[in-house]
Amino acid sequence: MKGTVVITGGGTGGHLKVAKAFVDEFHKRGISPIFIGSTTGQDEQWFKNERKVKKAFFLDTKGVVDKNLIGKSKAIFQIVKEVNHCLNIFDKTEVKTVISVGGFSAAPATFASILSFACKLYIHEQNSKMGKLNEITSRFATEIFSSYLDDSKIKDYPVSSEFFDNARVRHEIETIIFLGGSQGARAINDFALSVALKLDELGIKIIHQTGKADFQRVKSKYDELNLDVDVFDFTDDISKKMSLADFAISRSGASTLWELAANSLPTLFVPYPYAAKDHQYYNAKFLKDKKLCFVCRERNLKPEVIDKILKADIKSMSKGLIDSIGYNAIESIVDVIIENNQK
Ligand SMILES: CC(=O)N[C@H]1[C@@H](OP(=O)(O)OP(=O)(O)OC[C@H]2O[C@@H](n3ccc(=O)[nH]c3=O)[C@H](O)[C@@H]2O)O[C@H](CO)[C@@H](O)[C@@H]1O
């Protein structure tokens, strides 16, 4: 491969999981990329000690969207400053390929790749509605990979193999997993607590990922209810937890959604209502239109929802999910990038 590869982006687990898939795939092929992320968000947590990267840079950047005018100006000024920093890195390490997985962390390296004519830019857009940065920069990209774009060369989402390996067709609901995405979701936590006694009476086991911020509160409530629940804030072994469940109630962040699909786990998605352009709703709608999931707006999430789920035909949904996503997405995406690099 000519020149160095940069993988950039992050902020939250959804973007970082895809960044990690790229790092792992390049490493498998004997290529050590550089990672460029931010000091804000979860980037350092995921990549500070990652041995598969040649070097990781964490730049002083913050999100631009959802800020007042002064906040926006400061964030933009900081990005401009860090673009320069990236151009220096590109120059010193002969960067020829920049792969953005989106999020504000990706801004400096993405803009630097556009300014440096020696680089090719690739974008992986995880969501059904394009993020602001990708909307601005995508016209400069050599390829945009997305599960929702008709003209994407590879449409399958890069999901780790363990989600496929542990997949099975679900027949009846004996265990439900509640998932809040990388940061947890208070609305899903409250819903789980409101139906926990009923599920227990029905003999249904609960697995519950709360997110860090709400863990103690949720754990104490289960203790008060005297229920034996597998409750945790975050785990590195989420595929194992998913595979134990027969049904999921989850946010529809892109990585989680496609992991659940890969695992053939029927799901009720409760989209995060404040996501940009309501993208979590449209992520889930993509599967709902194929009758492969249920979707419930957060405002309609009432205990009665459980009765409907218990009557549903989860077997045909679970079977249908098998064909919704193919196995080797990250290999195919990296093949396209390497082929282009050789031209
Ligand atoms: C509030 C918000 O705007 N969230 C966005 C964010 O979500 P968020 O960061 O929550 O992302 P996702 O749901 O896409 O991914 C979370 C990742 O964390 C992993 N995980 C989660 C819990 C756990 O205990 N262990 C674990 O490993 C999941 O398996 C998954 O791979 O990025 C996604 C991808 O751009 C978007 O679709 C979401 O809308």
PDBQT file of the ligand as one rigid body, heavy atoms in Angstrom, charges set to zero:
ROOT
HETATM    1  C1  LIG A 401     -27.109   9.740  21.059  1.00  0.00    +0.000 C 
HETATM    2  C2  LIG A 401     -26.486   9.595  19.719  1.00  0.00    +0.000 C 
HETATM    3  O1  LIG A 401     -26.464  10.537  18.930  1.00  0.00    +0.000 OA
HETATM    4  N1  LIG A 401     -25.962   8.391  19.465  1.00  0.00    +0.000 N 
HETATM    5  C3  LIG A 401     -25.282   8.105  18.212  1.00  0.00    +0.000 C 
HETATM    6  C4  LIG A 401     -24.042   7.308  18.552  1.00  0.00    +0.000 C 
HETATM    7  O2  LIG A 401     -24.553   6.237  19.321  1.00  0.00    +0.000 OA
HETATM    8  P1  LIG A 401     -23.749   5.237  20.209  1.00  0.00    +0.000 P 
HETATM    9  O3  LIG A 401     -22.391   5.714  20.499  1.00  0.00    +0.000 OA
HETATM   10  O4  LIG A 401     -24.621   4.811  21.328  1.00  0.00    +0.000 OA
HETATM   11  O5  LIG A 401     -23.566   4.143  19.115  1.00  0.00    +0.000 OA
HETATM   12  P2  LIG A 401     -24.090   2.776  18.648  1.00  0.00    +0.000 P 
HETATM   13  O6  LIG A 401     -25.312   2.308  19.305  1.00  0.00    +0.000 OA
HETATM   14  O7  LIG A 401     -24.069   2.866  17.166  1.00  0.00    +0.000 OA
HETATM   15  O8  LIG A 401     -22.864   1.869  19.091  1.00  0.00    +0.000 OA
HETATM   16  C5  LIG A 401     -22.527   1.599  20.402  1.00  0.00    +0.000 C 
HETATM   17  C6  LIG A 401     -21.416   0.597  20.364  1.00  0.00    +0.000 C 
HETATM   18  O9  LIG A 401     -20.998   0.341  21.710  1.00  0.00    +0.000 OA
HETATM   19  C7  LIG A 401     -21.025  -1.061  21.912  1.00  0.00    +0.000 C 
HETATM   20  N2  LIG A 401     -21.336  -1.380  23.304  1.00  0.00    +0.000 N 
HETATM   21  C8  LIG A 401     -22.445  -0.888  23.906  1.00  0.00    +0.000 A 
HETATM   22  C9  LIG A 401     -22.720  -1.227  25.207  1.00  0.00    +0.000 A 
HETATM   23  C10 LIG A 401     -21.849  -2.109  25.901  1.00  0.00    +0.000 A 
HETATM   24  O10 LIG A 401     -22.024  -2.456  27.066  1.00  0.00    +0.000 OA
HETATM   25  N3  LIG A 401     -20.764  -2.565  25.235  1.00  0.00    +0.000 N 
HETATM   26  C11 LIG A 401     -20.485  -2.240  23.960  1.00  0.00    +0.000 A 
HETATM   27  O11 LIG A 401     -19.472  -2.689  23.392  1.00  0.00    +0.000 OA
HETATM   28  C12 LIG A 401     -22.110  -1.596  20.991  1.00  0.00    +0.000 C 
HETATM   29  O12 LIG A 401     -21.919  -2.971  20.782  1.00  0.00    +0.000 OA
HETATM   30  C13 LIG A 401     -21.903  -0.730  19.775  1.00  0.00    +0.000 C 
HETATM   31  O13 LIG A 401     -20.901  -1.261  18.941  1.00  0.00    +0.000 OA
HETATM   32  O14 LIG A 401     -23.375   6.904  17.347  1.00  0.00    +0.000 OA
HETATM   33  C14 LIG A 401     -24.159   6.140  16.427  1.00  0.00    +0.000 C 
HETATM   34  C15 LIG A 401     -23.293   5.840  15.208  1.00  0.00    +0.000 C 
HETATM   35  O15 LIG A 401     -22.954   7.004  14.512  1.00  0.00    +0.000 OA
HETATM   36  C16 LIG A 401     -25.445   6.876  16.051  1.00  0.00    +0.000 C 
HETATM   37  O16 LIG A 401     -26.247   6.050  15.247  1.00  0.00    +0.000 OA
HETATM   38  C17 LIG A 401     -26.171   7.251  17.316  1.00  0.00    +0.000 C 
HETATM   39  O17 LIG A 401     -27.362   7.937  17.017  1.00  0.00    +0.000 OA
ENDROOT
TORSDOF 0
